[in-house]
Amino acid sequence: MGRLPSRYADMEITARLPYEMPTELALLPSQSAQPFNAEDLLNTVDKPFEVHRAIPRVFALDTNSLVISPQPDMDLLFGLVTLNMIMTGFTHQVTKSPTRISGLVKGTSERTWEFAEPFYLPNGRGVQVFASTLAFPAAFAGAGVVRLLTLVVFEGFQLVLAPARG
């Protein structure tokens, strides 16, 4: 399995099943600490969730909540939204303070927040995410942008475990 562990909680990992936890939130300009739906980011399955990356996306919306085409520059959109993340059940902050999405992601085409080591969410644990927005640039009014749809997907694997040896 390479550098990934072969055991979890003293049980052998027999399989890793692809899994993701998505959530989204529409934000107005200059909003502060708006919570994403906590239920979206709670592990409610009977298998531990091994989280490898977070994939944030931001889309400009018009007054009818439709995605505007063409979209403003992605670097601009990523610079307007900050995220603050806390792992629930552990009460562990993933970000010390709200951090601009542009500071979290790496890459130019995939643009993901890759974790150097995966973290694990057992059943009943999750991630609480809060988003804030800066004031929108004046050019957004002329382009019809009134809110930003912010999506965050936690991606990784559900772990299938062999029974504990005893």
C-alpha positions as CSV (number, residue, x, y, z in Angstrom):
1,M,0.0,0.0,0.0
2,G,2.9,2.3,-0.2
3,R,3.2,4.9,2.5
4,L,-0.5,4.6,3.6
5,P,-1.0,2.7,6.8
6,S,-2.2,-0.9,6.6
7,R,-3.9,-0.8,10.0
8,Y,-6.5,1.4,11.7
9,A,-7.4,1.1,15.4
10,D,-5.4,-2.1,15.5
11,M,-7.6,-3.6,12.7
12,E,-6.2,-4.5,9.2
13,I,-7.4,-2.3,6.4
14,T,-8.7,-4.7,3.8
15,A,-10.0,-2.1,1.2
16,R,-10.2,1.6,0.6
17,L,-13.4,2.7,-1.1
18,P,-13.5,6.1,-2.9
19,Y,-15.7,8.5,-0.9
20,E,-16.4,12.2,-0.8
21,M,-18.3,14.6,1.5
22,P,-19.5,17.7,-0.5
23,T,-21.1,20.9,0.8
24,E,-22.0,24.2,-0.7
25,L,-23.0,27.7,0.5
26,A,-24.2,30.9,-1.3
27,L,-22.5,34.0,0.1
28,L,-23.3,37.7,-0.2
29,P,-20.5,40.3,-0.2
30,S,-18.9,41.2,3.2
31,Q,-20.4,38.2,5.1
32,S,-18.6,36.9,8.1
33,A,-18.3,33.3,9.5
34,Q,-21.2,31.8,7.7
35,P,-21.5,28.0,8.5
36,F,-21.8,25.3,5.9
37,N,-24.4,22.7,6.6
38,A,-22.8,20.6,9.4
39,E,-24.7,17.5,8.5
40,D,-23.1,17.5,5.0
41,L,-19.6,17.2,6.6
42,L,-20.4,14.6,9.3
43,N,-19.3,11.0,8.8
44,T,-22.5,9.0,9.3
45,V,-21.4,5.8,7.8
46,D,-20.1,2.8,9.7
47,K,-16.6,3.0,8.2
48,P,-13.9,5.5,9.1
49,F,-13.3,8.2,6.4
50,E,-9.7,8.7,5.5
51,V,-9.5,12.3,4.2
52,H,-6.8,13.0,1.6
53,R,-7.7,16.4,0.2
54,A,-10.2,19.3,0.2
55,I,-11.4,20.6,-3.1
56,P,-12.8,24.2,-2.9
57,R,-14.6,25.9,-5.8
58,V,-16.2,29.3,-6.1
59,F,-18.7,30.4,-8.8
60,A,-20.2,33.8,-9.4
61,L,-24.1,33.9,-9.4
62,D,-26.6,36.4,-10.7
63,T,-29.8,37.7,-9.1
64,N,-31.6,34.5,-10.1
65,S,-28.9,32.3,-8.5
66,L,-27.7,31.2,-11.9
67,V,-24.0,30.7,-12.7
68,I,-22.7,33.6,-14.7
69,S,-20.9,33.0,-17.9
70,P,-18.1,33.8,-18.5
71,Q,-17.0,33.5,-14.9
72,P,-14.7,36.1,-13.3
73,D,-11.0,35.1,-12.9
74,M,-10.6,32.1,-10.6
75,D,-7.7,33.7,-8.7
76,L,-10.0,36.7,-7.9
77,L,-12.8,34.4,-6.7
78,F,-10.5,32.4,-4.6
79,G,-9.1,35.6,-3.0
80,L,-12.6,36.8,-2.0
81,V,-13.5,33.9,0.2
82,T,-11.9,32.7,3.4
83,L,-12.5,29.4,5.1
84,N,-12.1,28.4,8.7
85,M,-12.2,24.7,9.5
86,I,-12.6,22.8,12.8
87,M,-12.7,19.0,13.1
88,T,-15.7,18.1,15.3
89,G,-15.4,15.6,18.0
90,F,-11.7,16.4,18.4
91,T,-12.3,20.1,18.6
92,H,-9.1,20.6,16.5
93,Q,-8.7,23.6,14.3
94,V,-7.6,22.8,10.8
95,T,-7.0,26.5,10.1
96,K,-5.7,28.8,12.9
97,S,-7.9,31.6,11.5
98,P,-10.0,32.3,8.4
99,T,-7.7,31.7,5.4
100,R,-8.3,32.8,1.8
101,I,-8.9,29.8,-0.5
102,S,-6.1,31.2,-2.7
103,G,-3.7,30.5,0.2
104,L,-4.9,26.9,0.8
105,V,-4.9,25.5,-2.7
106,K,-1.9,24.4,-4.9
107,G,-1.8,23.7,-8.6
108,T,-3.1,25.6,-11.5
109,S,-5.6,23.2,-13.1
110,E,-6.7,20.9,-10.3
111,R,-6.4,23.4,-7.5
112,T,-6.8,21.3,-4.4
113,W,-5.8,21.5,-0.8
114,E,-3.7,18.3,-0.5
115,F,-3.0,17.1,3.1
116,A,0.6,15.8,3.5
117,E,-0.8,13.0,5.6
118,P,-4.5,11.9,5.5
119,F,-6.6,12.5,8.6
120,Y,-9.4,10.1,9.8
121,L,-13.0,10.8,10.7
122,P,-14.6,7.9,12.5
123,N,-18.4,7.6,12.6
124,G,-19.9,10.6,14.3
125,R,-17.0,12.9,13.6
126,G,-16.8,15.6,10.9
127,V,-15.5,18.9,9.9
128,Q,-17.2,22.2,10.5
129,V,-16.5,24.9,7.9
130,F,-17.2,28.6,8.1
131,A,-16.9,31.0,5.1
132,S,-16.5,34.7,5.0
133,T,-16.4,37.0,2.0
134,L,-14.6,40.3,1.3
135,A,-16.4,43.2,-0.3
136,F,-17.0,42.5,-4.0
137,P,-15.1,44.6,-6.6
138,A,-17.1,47.3,-8.2
139,A,-16.8,45.5,-11.6
140,F,-19.0,42.7,-10.2
141,A,-22.1,45.0,-10.1
142,G,-21.7,45.7,-13.9
143,A,-21.3,42.0,-14.5
144,G,-24.4,41.1,-12.5
145,V,-22.6,39.2,-9.8
146,V,-24.6,39.3,-6.5
147,R,-23.4,36.2,-4.6
148,L,-20.7,33.6,-4.7
149,L,-21.5,29.9,-4.6
150,T,-18.7,28.3,-2.5
151,L,-18.3,24.5,-2.7
152,V,-16.0,22.3,-0.6
153,V,-15.6,18.6,-1.2
154,F,-13.6,16.4,1.2
155,E,-12.2,13.5,-0.8
156,G,-10.6,10.3,0.3
157,F,-11.6,6.7,1.1
158,Q,-13.9,4.8,3.4
159,L,-11.8,2.1,5.2
160,V,-13.0,-1.5,5.2
161,L,-11.6,-3.1,8.3
162,A,-11.1,-6.8,9.2
163,P,-12.4,-7.8,12.6
164,A,-10.0,-7.1,15.4
165,R,-7.8,-9.9,16.5
166,G,-8.3,-11.0,20.0
